[in-house]
Amino acid sequence: MGTKFLRSDLVNFQKNANMDVDNQIKEMMSKGKKIYHFGFGESPFPVPETFRQGLIKSAHRNEYLSVQGLLSLREKIISFHKKYEDFDHFSPHDILLGAGSKELIYHSMNIFGGEILLPSPAWTSYAPQTTLSSKKWINVNADFENKFCPTGQQAILRGSPDLPKMLILNSPNNPTGLTYTEEQIQEIAQVCRKHKVVVISDEIYARLSTVPFTSISQYYPEGTIVTSGFSKWASLGGWRAGYALFPRELGRLREAVASAGSHSFTCQPSPIQHALVYGLDDLDALDEYIVKTRSVMDAVGRFCHRELKEAGVSANQPEGTYYFMPDFAVCRSQTIPDGTALCKRLLKEANVALMPCDPHYNRPPGELTTRFAFVNFDGTEAMKNVPLEGFEDDEEESGFVQKYCTPVAGGVKAIKEWVKKNKTPIKPYY
């Protein structure tokens, strides 16, 4: 029957790009193909022991819970954020739990009655979610020199003047790995307040930031919805434990999103909620876990940036998340005119898997930027041995990565050798 029963705007709708790439690469690897897989962002670290024990104790829980979630868990989430001084105006009643923060972002977009503003680059699911929501999304350009953070005016002065706007802000950012500065956040907050723009602040990577992190909800509390969860800093991606915090001024929107949740995912799984309640009793142990894993990721990110820069590949040094966004413009040629061609060549000739930011991360056509996920290693030994006082020099840091994050070092070496063979004298795209 073909596309007869599809919405006309979804005839060519694609699966989640990064998960699709991950599945394809893993299938190739299962057949014996050696690939340096930098195409998917998933924590390389073990589940924190306090959460593991919590799940063991909660495995028998099989009851439906309210769509908003256990009050005891919502209270502990507030206490967790207070420890890091993210914000102080939310209460447990402002929180809505979901099957991952992705689900809550989608429902918020779907219910919102206006246009969606997406800074470029943007996480690969934001634009498809707006399409599923039958919403118009508007590209908000940002540049390399400004670390791809839009200015306040860039962020909102687009689209139809008569329609409400919702800005999706992601800091620390996927795919750039960059954290917006406090000054940048203040500027965006000021403009959004003036024009009554609702902000969804996706802060899923906040605890992984290696530079000071500022939530826009500190400066625009009445108009900012914060989404977060346990997938990244706590390595619980498959648990699907996300949440959103709605200011009281947007309480009606929270109620509508909760209603949508009751008709879709029903509730966050009961064993997961009870396990999180148990695990969040030990914030000191979790903080130690965060410090160790963040230190490892900082070392790996700096290593990747330093090595590729030496090969002539342009990029901002990552400041959080599992990623950075190198530009391979030094390899542009008639046979490598865009990111898709670049990534196909890297996979075929260097056994390296990367994702092109055009088209998957809302970058300009023809740009040779990629999303580089430097998490293709087992982080168990790395987090046991990372020096929390820091490394004496780059040489010691490189030695650590080569010893404990060997697949990363091997993949970067393969990329450098490939770039050397395919380098051209053309200047970077940006």
N, C-alpha and C positions, 0 to 999 in steps of 0.2 A: 504493500500500500504506500510505500515511500514516505513522502513528507505530507501526505494529505491531511493528517490530523494534527500537525504541528502549528503553533503560532507562527505567523509569517516572519516575525523578527527573530525566531529561534531556529530557522531551517538550517543555518550553518553554525549553530552554537557548539562550542567545544568543551571538552572535559577540562577540569582543573589542570593547567599546563604543567606545574611543577610535579604534581603527583603522577601525571601521565608520563613525563620524562623519567621519573624515578622507577615506575613499573617497567618501562621499556629497558632501561639500563640494567635493572636487577635481573630481568629475564635473560639478557645477554650474558651477564656474569654467571648466572646459574648454569649456562651451557659451556662454561669454562673460559669465557673471554675475560682477559685482564683489562679492567677499566679503572681509571682514577676518577671516581664519581664525585664531582663537585656540583652536581645539578639539583640536589635536594637538601633542605635544611631540617635536620632532625637532631635532637640532642645526642651527643656521643657518650653521655655519662650515665651511670647507674641510678636507679630510683633512690632517693634519699631513704635511709633506713627507717626513719620515723613514719614515713608514708607507707612503706612496705609492710611494716608491722600493723599499721592501721588498717590496711586492706585485709590482711590475714584475719584480724579480729572482726572485720565487718563483712566478710564474704557471705555470711548467712542472711544478710539483710535483703529482703525481696519486696518490700512494700513500696507502693507509689508514694511519692512525696509531693508537696505543693510545688507548683511551677516556680514560685519565687525561691524555694529552697529552705533548708533547715535554718532556723533563726540562729542556732548556736554556731553554725558555719559562717553565716553572714557577720556575726559579731566578731569572730576570729579573723575574718578577712579585714575588717576595719582596724583591728589591733595590729595586724601585719603591716598595713600601710602606714599607720601611725609610727611604727618603729623606724620607717624610712622617711618620715615627714613629707610624704607625697602631697597630702591635702588633709584638711581637718573639718570640712563642712558636710561630709557624707555621714549618714547613719546606717545601721543595719537594715532599716526599712527602705533605704534607697537602692538596695542591691537586688539584682535579678540574676539568678544562676542559669546557665545554659549548657547545651551540648557543644562546648567549645565557644570561644568568643566570636568565631566566624558566624555562627548561627545567629547570635544576637546583633551583630553588625548588619547582617542581611535583613532580619526582621525590622530593624530600625529604619533602614533605607526603604523597605517595602511600604511601611506605614507612613513615612514622612510624605507630606503633600507639597513637594517642590522639586528643585533641581539639586543634583549631587555634584560637588566640586572635588576633583581628584588631582592633587599635585602630581607632577611627573618628576621622577619615576614613582610608580605606585605598585603595591603588592598585587600579584597576579589575579587575585579573586575579586578585587574591588569593582572593576569595570564589569565583569560578567554578572556580579550580583546586582548592579544597577539595571542591566539588561533584563535579568530575571524579574526584577521589580517593576518593569515597564517604565523606568525612569530615564530621563535625559541626563547624561553625565557630561561635564565640561572639563576639558583639560586645563590644568593650571601649570604653566611652564616655570621651571626654575633652572638655575645654571650651576656649572661646575664650581665657579669661583665662590658662589654663595653656599657651597656644600649641598646643593639641590634643595635648599629650603626656600619656599616662596616668600616674597615680602608680603607685608600685610595687604597692600593694594592688589598685588597679583592674586592673592588668595581668594578674593571675593568679588572683585569688580569685573565679572564676566556673566554671560547668560542673560536671561530675561529680567528686566528691572522690576517687574511686577510679581515675580514668583519667589517664595521663600527659598533659602539656600541652606544646604547642609554640607559642611566641609569635612572631609575625612583626612585627619592628620595622623601620621604614623612616625613616632619618635620614641626610641631609636628606630631607624628606618630599615625596612626590607624593601629594596635590595641594596641600598647604599652602605648600610652599616654605620650611618652617621646619626649623631644626636643633636637636635636643635639646641642652640644656646639659649640662655635665659633672656637675652636681649631680643632674639628672634621671636621667641614665644610671646614676650610682652607686646611686640609690635603687632603680631597676628591677633592677639587677644583684644587689643585696643580697636582694631578695625572691625573685627567680628562683633564686638559689643555695639559699636556705632551703627552697624547695618543689620543687627539682630540675626546674625548667621548662627545656626546651630552647629556645634562641632562634635564630631565623634573622634575622640583622642584614643587611638589604638596604641596602648602602652604595654603590649605583651612582652616586650624586650627590656622594660625599664630597669630591672635588676641586673641586667647584663651590661649596662652602660659603663664604660671605663672612664668617662668624664662626667662632671656633675649633670644630673638629670633634673629637668624642670617640667612638671605637668602643667599644661595650659589651664587646667582647672584651678590652679592657684591664682591666676590672674583673670579668669573669666568663669567663675564658679557657676553662675546662674545659667550659662548657655552651653556647658560642656558635659557630654556623656563620656565617661571613661570606660574603656573596655580592656580587660586583662584576663589573666588566668594562670594556670600552672604548667602549661605545655613547655615553655622555654626554660625559665630559670630553675624549675623543679624537675625537668626531664619527664614530664607526664603527658606527652603529646597524645598518646593513644587512650588516655583516660577521658579525654574530652571534657575537661573541667574548666570552663570559662565563666566569666561573669561581667556584668555591666553595672556601673554606678550612675544613676540618674539624679541630677539636682532636683530639689523639690519643686522648683519652677517648671520643670519638665515632667512632673509627676503623671500628668495625663498620658504623655507619650510612653512612660514606663508601664502604665497599666495596659495600654494598647499592645505593647510588645509582649507583655506577660500573657495577655489573651491569645496572641498569635502563637506563643510558645505552648500554651495549653492545647492548641489544636494541631500542633506539629510534633515536637519532641517530648511533650508531656511534662517531663522533669529531668533534671540531671540524675544519672543513675544513683540509686540509694546506697549501694556499697561504697561508691566513690565519695559521696558526700560525708558519710560517717568516717571513712578513712582519712579524709582531709581534716575533719574535726579533731581526730586523734593526733594526726601529725603536726598540726599547727599549735599544739601544746608546747612544743619544744622549739621556740623561735631562735634560741641561741645555736642549736645544732644546725638549723636550716640556714642561719646566717653564715656559719662556718662553711657549709656546702656552697653557698653562693660565692663567697670570697674565693674559694679554691677553683671552682669551675670558671668563674670570670677571669681569674688570673691565667688559667690555661688558654682560654679563648683569646685573651689579649695577646699572649705570646704567639699563638698561631696566626692571628690576624696580622700582627706586625711583621712576622716572618714572610707571609705571602705577599704583602704589599711591598716590602723591601726587595724581595727577590724579583718580582715582576717589574718593579720600577727600574731595577738594574738592567733588565732586558729591553727597556724602552716603552713599557706598557704604562699608560697614564691611569691614575686612580687617586682618590682621597684615601688616606689611611683610615681603616675602620675604627669606630669608637664604641662598638656594642653590637649585639646580635651575633649571628653566625656567618655574616656575609660582608662582602664589599663588591664594588662595581667597577672592575677594570675595563678600560677602553683599549681595544686592540687596533686602533686606527693605523698604527705603524705597519700593519699587515694588509691594509686595503689594496686591492688590485682588481683587475677585470674579473678574476675568478673568485674574489672575496669581496663582493660589493655590499654585503649586508651581514647582520648578525647570524641569520640562519645559515648562510653559506659558511661563515666562519666556524660555527659550532659543528657543522657536519664535517668540515675538514679536520678540525681538532680531534673529533671522535675517530675518524677513519685513519688519520695519519699519526696521531700521538696517543691514542687510547685515553683521551681526556673528555669527560662529559661536563659541559657547561650549558647554561640557558641564556639565549639571546634576550636582551632587554627590549628589543624590537622584534616581535610584536608583544611579547608577554608582559612587559612591565611598563607599558604606556610611554615608551620612548620614541623619538622621531624616526621615521623610516630611513633606513640606510646607516644608522648609527651602529658602531661596532662595540657597543658596551655589552657586558655580560653580567649575569648574577652568579657570583662565585661563592658557593657554600663550602667553607673550609672545615667541615665536620665529619669527614669520611675516615674516622679513626675510632678506636675503642679508648674512651677517656678514663677508664678505671685507674690505670697505673699513672697516667699523666696527672690526675688530681691528687694522687698520693705523694707525688714527687715534685710538684711545682713549688719553687721557692717563693713564699708569700712576701718576703722582703724585696722581691724583684731580682732581676738578673744584673750582673756586673756590667755586661756589655752585649752588643748584638751577637757576638760570636758565641757566648754562653747560651743566649736565647735560641740561636739557631741549632746549637747542639742538642738542646732540650727537645725541640720540635723533631729533629731528625731521629732521636732515640725513642720518644714516646708517642709521636704522631707521624710515624713513618710513611703511611700512605699519602699524607699531605705533602711531605717533603719530596717523595718520589713523583707525585703528580706535578708539582711546581717545576721540578727539574725537567720533566718531559715537555711542559709548556715552554720553558725557556729555550730548549733546544729547537722546538718547532718554530718559535718566533724568530730565532736567529736565521733559520732557513727561509722564512717567508717575509722577512722585514723589507719594507719599502721606505723611500725617503719622504712619503706624504705626511703632512702635519696631522696631529690628532683632530678628530671631528669637532671637539669642543676645545 
